[in-house]
Amino acid sequence: MSDHEYTPKSKFGKWFNDRLPLLTLANHLTDYPTPKNLNYWWTFGGILTFCLITQIVTGLVLAMHYIAHADMAFDSVEHIMRDVNYGWLIRYIHANGASMFFLAVYIHIFRSLFYGSYKAPREIIWIIGIIIYLLMMAAAFMGYVLPWGQMSFWGATVITNLFSAIPLVGEGIVTWLWGGYSVDNPTLTRFFTLHYLIPFLILGLVVLHIWALHVPGNNNPVGIDIKKPSKDTVPFHPYIVIKDGFALLMFMIVFAFFVFYTPNILGHADNYIEADPLVTPAHIVPEWYLLPFYAILRSVPDKLLGVVAMLSAIFILAALPWLDTSKIRSAVFRPLYRQFYWILVADVLILGYVGAMPAEGLYLLVARIATAYYFLHFLVILPVLGFKERTLPLPLSITEPVLGGSPNLAAAKKKSEFK
Amino acid sequence: MSEKKIERRDFLFTATYAVGAVGVGAVIWPMIDQMNPDASVKALASTEVDVSTVTPGKTITVLWRGKPVFIRRRTQDEIAEARLVKLEDLKHPEKDEDRAKDPEWLVMLGVCTHLGCVPLDQKGDYNGWFCPCHGSHYDISGRIRKGPAPTNMEIPKYEFVNSNTIKIG
């Protein structure tokens, strides 16, 4: 928070602000002191906000034409594609927007992992982020069911059946989720309702995410605590706004490429076949952004343990601030962590790849090794690394390495001798 | 405050919480239960199937409660194969005699017990069914032999109304 008290210039502004301090909030957001060394990996917060709003706006429009009924949903989606003015555009933006949303959120999460943004005092920001990520997966999954194609139907069947792995009450929970004895019309209508609801829950959590962020302020590539405002900060507006805006434009080019040139490349052809409860498609694969977790599910030969492993892979992230015992945030000063970080990135990409392949032979073996390594990284490597690793000396400020040469203790020592 | 004494006010608090909890529960339960199968879904509980056209070695698939049911008329070889399997070799030990009342007819839910896909007929390592989703292999009695599925494919309640008609449910 900026320290100075803000007073609006106009008389009306002052009158209004005394009654509802919206202008104080706006002033806080524009003047907000931001580390001056934020790189482009930090622009994905803004990009994600854009993605959320895009999904809400296009989703609202689609809901005006879509019919949530097992007999009509498939046709109503084709109606949107063929009859509704610009329906094809709006639907392609919404469908590819989901993929873009996940692309951005994965970059955002891996930026956090690299620069240690989840560490004290930012644990709550991180946990809210994980909840948002979980809700995103729920929303994406339910949204994928709505067109009522073959992949919709069988994806819904497989994912809801995950709950049947729970001992004793599992079957009851699945029947309750379905509202019947299989995925059918009651399932579709409730998924539509929840798919409509979740983005607004996410919106609320985004507000909390940003609120929690504005208490300690942004982490930065150097990962040290900085004084705010100081030589190390710049006001959010115009500096960060312009940088975020430029990154957003670049992102929109990628987005537009998918929407206009390969709108179906991230989907499955099977979803243009209407749902048939008697025939399962030969090769069921979830959307690309869920593949790593799908690979983990399939790599365990036991039903209950497979589900447990998959859910643990997600929930383990919430415990990350306590699993990573190192006090140093940024991987820039952690030579060993930096290497393990890139191994983890490769590991997750490999999981994603084998998740898309049939679960047999070599693929299965690779999936098992990669799953084991994923848990090894979080449960063994990170906790041990915090104690064993020899980290590099941290600079005293963001400005120091720029003005005072290399960031090392000798320089800092010399500086204190001058005093 | 010296000694903790139960006062009238403590009693009133406890009573209020208790009544409040019951009230909240009474409001929440209908909200949860409305998601369970409704009367119209439950009404579709049984279905009758004409099996007169099914020849030995053929499987038909019918829809019951939104789920596929496999009705297979097994050949003598298949029956012999199913009955020869030792129970020790099974992940979910069940005798074929208990699964097929009339050995010629195997009536079972065509739903993989792993995550609910529909297994493919006459595929897999055991000459029975194979689930394409996550690779579960079932034998000619619908018993799980290999893969992630925990149990055999389920046998629904069914009966022969006459020699040509099976009533499922």
Interface residues (C-beta under 8 A of the other chain):
Chain A: W154 T157 V158 I159 T160 N161 L162 S164 T175 W176 L177 W178 G179 G180 Y181 S182 V183 D184 P186 R190 P277 L278 V279 T280 P281 A282 H283 I284 R298 V300 P301 D302 K303 L304 G306 P358 A359 E360
Chain B: I32 M35 N36 P37 D38 V41 T61 L63 R65 G66 K67 P68 T113 H114 L115 G116 C117 V118 P119 C131 P132 C133 H134 G135 G147 P148 A149 P150
